[in-house]
Amino acid sequence: MKFSLKRYLLRIRSIVFGILIISILPPLLIGYNSMLTAKAWAFSIDNIEFSLFPDIFDKYKYSMTIFFASLFIGLIIAMILTFVTTLLPKFIQRLIFGFLTLFESLPDLFIAVALQVSVIYIFKRTGWLVADVTMFFNKPIYLLPIITLSILPTIQLFKMTLLLMKEEQDKPYVTVAKAMGLGRLYITLRHVFRNIITSLFQYYKSIFVFMLSNLFIVEYVFNLNGFMIAFLYSRGVAFVVTALILALPFSLVFELVESYAGSANRQEREEAA
């Protein structure tokens, strides 16, 4: 399945229509047209008013930096842990899978607070500030928010890749490759991981939505005043603009990923035939 501009434009039309419907509901229900007020082109955070343009783009850049850095770190660490885990005995793999299921239930709020308390404790004991625990005077912080946001996706991706690795190792092409004398390391790196990455694409939407919802929690706990907070407090035109800025790029990513996944699946079927 190749990228279809027509399909993407139809998706955009649905997104814009849905956002407009949501934005006009409050005026219809309350009887006040916030779309026409002067403050409709601004948003407020902690009683501080920001102009919609260009402030929203700075906040978007900041939040998306944290988002994609966390996603990239989570994916890399999950792949490394998966590879190391497959080299361990089976009973240890089962223990690791059980611990993953346990840690997966931890909320991001608990992780964020635990990291903040840990940094404060280390600072009190040693005088060494590992990282800033909150934003002061609009000075952006990155380390703790990225670590916090990446922990649960790392666990989820680790669990998924571990299951996918187990499925791939039982497939006929792995048996044939071993019979040809190819090493386990070569098979894993050259073939298995490539198929795992392709299979992970079917979970990408749930991972993205999960991380976006947790991004709001991270911004709130660390007082980041990022894009998700601005989106929450925006009204009228500001809500429409922030919603479009959030939705349109991700819809393009979804369309590109679906196109790539469709092409990869078709190629895999052709190779199997």
Steps between C-alpha positions, in 0.01 A plus 500: 500500500658826383447842649172642374460877504126464445463269798706737713287801398185308588650426840583870547144595406362269767743637759419865423126431502523325837708779656258767376203310642670471840601869499149633434327283761581728801362815330187311398442356848603806702375765258831685486701521181859480619618468140444874443671646806840663495634244746408221260842555341678447832524241773574525871714278723513571875327835441773601252366583156693394190447608143395210280762587240791444521498367861311182411773390258770532767296288738428247226869468416587453867234236566569305181873496580419328829248271330717371216816483711311279747362285219843455338667416832223255586530321166880472512508377861217253432690353204823467700324340796313263271821384335673447837197323648481247214851386592391417857355168623128445454407521871672840529310619194174400668599692816584809295165479320322481835684807630412687181131427554532634857687819412271567204217574744690789662351841413715777357400722791662258746817480288526880467457559873742217585768650275449846647526366856812302407672807352413708807623224733833471313539879509439513876742215567782598264434858389503380138199605292462218249237688300246779539173367637281782372506794261601837645462834321401321176840328482432170321608172657540176308673221693241395759194555274657288224599225744154500659314491170725228357476248788153355437534496117834322547331235712214463253731482198730257683205273576371521142838437339562209737174335390569577135852362532362174637255477208770575242738238639238230442446591134628275218746752354699499827521120491614510138762767577638290785512195273702705252760555767424866569585617850238592758630855530488555123147358470376715785655827383451452125154345482317468833535861616394631159179298517442607860522869405244440225268315740528782757331737256164343580531637856625849413166679539439368851859590598467853362165565670629352827809721493303814412268449797800442726672806355228715657568340841874555461449866404269554797719329761823667385325835443623511141220716359539323168272446205268249670428745783437776246266267311308424819443866587437634149155615395330607178737565211797408719348156560442443129856604412668295774287196419593524131868548582484186712287285270621576147868402535410179681241412236776536238727274707220244529438509126870454419540216750192319369632537145840361598349216703274405210795494259711297744223244551449465126874448447507240778212307338677511163822368655310223679333398173 
